[in-house]
């Protein structure tokens, strides 16, 4: 059975969006505060999102490139086949479960110290980084001494660049000025 499509959206997708809108309206009546985490983590929302996307086993279980082996055949009764299909459906739903919503991270840059004696000592920022091994980048202690003498925590952008210099991650690149390029 093929559902009619309207441009890009299918009828199933439109029905799922409609149900999500109704669910959102039920949240906004004041009973439950509506936050992104509440709305996506809600079991009903998960069900509607699963209904909208559907389960396509051929896309979900893509064959991995590995050495060929002989196929395994099993003779099953109707009841055993039903149980195997239910297990496959549970596994597929678990694979398609939407990821949790994280709260927006707080901006760093809290001022730690002001020292007017070193105001205009240098024209550039000084960056101090804890490069000890075994720490996560988000928990690494990184501070910046501004030219005006202010010592503050590094912003998320500065932290990302510094951590990429000391602990490079594959696939990420930092922009180098043309003066420093070979």
N, C-alpha and C positions, 0 to 999 in steps of 0.2 A: 504494500500500500504506500503510495507516494503522496505526500501532502502538497497542495498547491503552493506555489511560491509567488510572492508579490515583490518583484524586484529582487533584492538581496535577502529579505526577511521571509521566513516561512511562517505558515499559520501557527505552528507550534511555538515559535519564537515570540510572535505577537501575543499569543495567549499567556505565555510565561511572563512577559513584560507587564501585561494587564494585571495578572495576579500579584506581581511584586508591587505594583502601584497601589493596589487595594490593601496589601499587607502594610505598606508604608503609611497609608492613611490610618490604619488601625493603630499603628504605633504613635502617630502624631496626635491622637486624641487625649494625650496626657497620662495615660496609664503607665507607659514605659518610656523612658527617655530614649530618643532615637540618636544613636551614634553609629559610625561606620562599623565598629566592632560588634555591636548588638545586632545590627541589621544583617551582616554577612554571616555571623556565627549562629544565627537563629536556624533551627532545624528546618522550619518551613521554607525559609529562603534558600537553604541548601537544596531542598527538594525541588523547588521551582527552577533553580538554576540548572539542576540536573535534568529536569523535564525539558527545559529550553534547549540545552545542548544535545541531549540524547546520548545514547551509548552506542558507539560503532566499534564492535569488537575488532574488525579488521584494521582500524586505525590505532586502537588502543594497544593491541598486542602485536606490534610490528615485529617481524622475525628479525632476530639478531644474526649478524654474520658470524657464524661459528662453524666448526667442522661438522660435516654431515654425519648423522647417525641414523640407524634404522628406525622407522616409525614404530610406535607402540600402539597396539590395538587392545581394547578391553571390551569384553561383552558385559553389558549392563542391563539390568531389568529397568522397567519404566520408572520405578521408584528411585533406583540408584541414579538414573539419568537425570531425573528431576532434581535430586540432591546436588549432583555435580553442576548442573546449570545454575542452581541457586548460589552455590559457592562462587562460581565464576562471576555472577552478577554482583555479589557482595564485594568481591575483589575489584571489579571494575568500578563500582561506586566509590570505593575507597581511593582508587587511583585518580578518579575525577573530582574528588572533594576539593572545594575551593580553599586556597591558602588562607591562613588567619591574617587579620588586618592588624598591623602594628601601629601604635600611636606615633604621631609625628615627633621626631626627635627635637629636643630642646636645643636652641642655638647656644653655642659655647662662646666664650669671649669675656668671661667674668674677669674683672680687674683684680689682680692679686696684690699689687704694690705700686706705689708712685714714689719715684726718687728724683726730685728736682735737681740734684747735684749732677746727674749725668744727662741733663737736658741738652740736646744738640751736641752730644759727645761724638756721635756718628750720624751719617745721613741715611743709613739703611737699617732695616730691622734685624735683630739677632734672634735666632730661633734655637731653643734648647729642647732636645728630644731624649727621652729614655729609650735606648736601643737594646735593652736587655732582652734576651730570648725568652720565649714562653709566654709572652703577654699578647692579648688580643689588641688589635689596632685601636678599637674603640675605647679601651681602658688604658692605653699608653699615655704617660704624662708628657705633654708637649706644651711649652709656654713660649711666648713671644715678648721680646723687649723692644718696645717702640722707640723711635728716635727721640721722643719727648720725655722718656724716662719711665713710661708706664709698662709694668709687667702684667701680662694678661694671658689667659688660656688661649690656645690656638682655635680658630674657627674650624668648622667641619671641612671646608675647602682646603685650608692650610694643612690640616691633619692628613687629609687624603693624599695631598702631594708629597708630604714628608714621608709618610709611611710607604708610598710607592717608591721613593728613592732608596730607603733603607731596606725595605722588604718588598721587592717587586712582585706583583701578581701577574700571572700569565694572562695575556689578552688586554691588559690595561697599559696605556701609554701616557706619558706626560709630555706636555708641549715644551720643546726646547727653543730658546731664542736663536735666531739665525747666527748670532755671534758664536754660540757654543756648538753649532752643528758642524760635523766634519766635512 
